[in-house]
Amino acid sequence: MSRLRRAGQDQRQFALDDRTIDRCQLSALITGRATQPDQRLKIEFRLWNVAKGQQRLGEQYFTQPEQ
């Protein structure tokens, strides 16, 4: 079974079985979320290499919401 882990305060585990990966020909997975910890919006995402179970890229952005 391929396992992907997201590091952070609220660490969660993503699990995909090999049949799902093969059937979908899945090679990458994007996870993300949007939160508003203060007056700004925080957008985070991670790109995972499914075959290796490793994070390929992770970014976070902040912006002011429109009034």
Residue pairs with C-beta under 8 A, 6 or more apart in sequence:
1 15
1 16
1 17
1 18
2 15
2 16
2 17
2 18
2 21
2 50
2 51
2 53
3 13
3 14
3 15
3 53
4 13
4 14
4 15
4 16
4 29
4 48
4 50
4 53
4 54
4 55
5 11
5 12
5 13
5 14
5 53
6 12
6 13
6 14
6 31
6 46
6 55
14 29
14 31
14 48
16 26
16 29
16 50
20 26
21 50
21 51
26 50
27 49
27 50
27 51
28 47
28 48
28 49
28 50
28 56
29 47
29 48
29 50
30 45
30 46
30 47
30 48
31 45
31 46
31 48
32 43
32 44
32 45
32 46
33 43
33 44
34 41
34 42
34 43
34 44
35 41
35 42
35 44
36 42
36 65
39 64
39 65
40 62
40 63
40 64
40 65
41 62
41 63
41 64
41 65
42 60
42 61
42 62
43 60
43 61
43 62
43 63
44 58
44 59
44 60
44 61
45 58
45 59
45 60
46 55
46 57
46 58
47 55
47 56
47 57
47 58
48 54
48 55
48 56
49 55
49 56
